[in-house]
């Protein structure tokens, strides 16, 4: 394709001519160009030799220009539509992720509240034991095992409470 319109006045004398449904004696081909590249061709044939003129070239060149612009415009709209669908899918995925993160955030808030609230009790108990030991050191042998048991129970409770939300956070962070 040369990129230029071409008239074949007598197809019977042109080796490039390919018969479609029947032999025709003249043909015109006008490329549809965009940015120096042919994106299509307007092709017409006629049964009479020497039928096409420069006026036909002018008319078909205008049509080719309009058609190529419409083709490019159509491709741009299709590309824009594909991009819009992709963005909508990404938006939906972000909405889902955001909802999951809000759930995790709520769970983390609950855990932080629980930890601060529940750790206050053993700390206060430990401070009470320290005060008691300052005033009655002989109570050490009896009180120390109780303090150890209380702190151990609290530690186990918080470990199990943290396990599920931590797994969820890790899963969300490892996903795309």
C-alpha positions in Angstrom: 0.0 0.0 0.0 1.6 3.3 -1.1 -0.8 5.5 0.9 -1.9 7.2 -2.3 -5.2 6.8 -4.2 -5.0 4.7 -7.3 -7.1 4.3 -10.4 -6.8 1.2 -12.5 -8.4 2.2 -15.8 -8.3 -1.3 -17.3 -8.0 -4.2 -14.9 -7.6 -6.7 -17.7 -4.1 -5.2 -18.2 -3.1 -5.1 -14.5 -1.6 -8.3 -13.0 -2.5 -7.1 -9.4 -6.3 -7.3 -10.1 -8.1 -10.1 -8.2 -11.6 -11.0 -9.4 -14.2 -10.8 -6.6 -17.6 -12.2 -7.7 -17.2 -11.2 -11.4 -14.7 -9.4 -13.7 -14.9 -5.7 -13.8 -12.8 -3.5 -16.0 -12.0 -0.5 -13.9 -11.2 0.0 -10.2 -10.4 2.8 -7.8 -8.7 2.3 -4.4 -8.4 5.2 -1.8 -6.6 4.5 1.5 -8.0 5.6 4.8 -5.0 7.1 6.5 -4.2 8.0 10.1 -0.9 9.5 11.2 0.8 8.3 8.0 -0.5 4.7 8.3 -3.3 3.1 6.2 -6.0 1.8 8.5 -8.4 0.7 5.7 -9.2 1.2 2.0 -12.2 2.3 0.1 -12.3 0.2 -3.0 -14.8 0.4 -5.9 -15.0 -1.4 -9.2 -17.0 -0.7 -12.4 -17.8 -2.9 -15.4 -16.8 -0.1 -17.8 -13.1 0.5 -18.6 -11.8 4.0 -17.8 -14.8 4.8 -15.7 -13.1 6.5 -12.7 -11.8 10.1 -12.9 -9.9 12.5 -10.6 -13.3 13.8 -9.4 -14.0 10.2 -8.0 -10.6 10.3 -6.3 -11.5 13.7 -4.7 -14.9 12.5 -3.4 -13.6 9.2 -2.2 -10.6 10.9 -0.5 -12.9 13.1 1.5 -15.0 10.1 2.5 -11.8 8.2 3.4 -10.7 11.1 5.6 -14.1 11.2 7.4 -14.2 7.4 7.7 -10.7 7.2 9.1 -11.4 9.8 11.7 -14.6 8.0 12.7 -12.7 4.7 12.9 -10.0 6.3 15.2 -12.7 8.0 17.2 -14.6 4.6 17.6 -11.3 2.9 18.7 -10.6 5.6 21.2 -14.1 5.3 22.7 -13.8 1.6 22.9 -10.4 1.9 24.6 -11.9 4.5 27.0 -14.8 2.2 27.7 -12.4 -0.7 28.5 -10.4 1.6 30.7 -13.6 2.8 32.5 -14.6 -0.8 33.1 -11.2 -1.6 34.5 -11.4 1.4 36.8 -14.8 0.4 38.0 -13.6 -3.1 38.8 -10.6 -1.6 40.7 -13.0 0.7 42.6 -15.2 -2.3 43.6 -12.1 -4.2 44.7 -11.0 -1.2 46.8 -14.4 -0.9 48.4 -14.3 -4.6 49.4 -10.8 -4.2 50.8 -11.8 -1.1 52.6 -14.7 -2.9 54.2 -12.4 -5.7 55.3 -9.9 -3.2 56.7 -12.7 -1.4 58.6 -13.6 -4.8 60.2 -10.0 -5.4 61.1 -9.7 -1.8 62.5 -12.7 -2.3 64.7 -11.3 -5.6 65.9 -8.0 -4.0 66.6 -9.7 -1.1 68.5 -11.6 -3.7 70.6 -8.3 -5.6 71.3 -6.5 -2.4 72.3 -9.3 -1.5 74.6 -9.4 -5.0 76.1 -5.6 -5.1 76.5 -5.5 -1.7 78.2 -8.4 -2.5 80.4 -7.5 -6.0 81.3 -3.8 -5.3 81.8 -4.7 -2.6 84.3 -6.2 -5.1 86.7 -3.1 -7.3 87.0 -0.8 -4.3 87.2 -3.0 -2.9 90.0 -2.9 -6.3 91.7 0.9 -6.4 91.4 1.1 -3.0 92.9 -1.2 -4.1 95.7 1.1 -7.1 96.3 4.2 -4.8 96.3 2.5 -2.5 98.8 1.5 -5.6 100.9 5.0 -6.9 100.8 6.4 -3.6 101.9 4.1 -3.6 105.0 4.1 -7.5 105.6 7.1 -9.2 104.0 6.1 -12.5 105.6 3.1 -12.8 103.1 5.5 -13.2 100.1 5.5 -17.0 100.1 1.7 -17.2 100.1 1.1 -14.3 97.6 3.7 -14.9 94.9 2.0 -18.1 93.5 -1.4 -16.3 93.3 0.2 -13.4 91.4 2.0 -15.7 89.0 -1.3 -17.6 88.3 -3.3 -14.4 87.7 -0.7 -13.0 85.3 -0.4 -16.4 83.5 -4.2 -16.6 82.9 -4.4 -13.0 81.6 -1.5 -13.8 79.2 -3.3 -16.8 77.8 -6.5 -15.0 77.3 -4.9 -12.1 75.4 -2.8 -14.5 73.2 -6.0 -16.3 72.0 -7.9 -12.9 71.6 -5.0 -11.6 69.4 -4.6 -14.7 67.3 -7.7 -14.3 65.0 -7.4 -10.6 64.2 -3.6 -10.9 63.7 -4.2 -13.7 61.1 -6.8 -11.5 59.3 -4.4 -8.6 59.2 -1.6 -10.8 57.9 -3.9 -12.2 55.2 -4.9 -8.8 54.1 -1.4 -7.5 54.0 -0.2 -10.5 51.9 -2.9 -10.0 49.3 -2.5 -7.7 46.4 
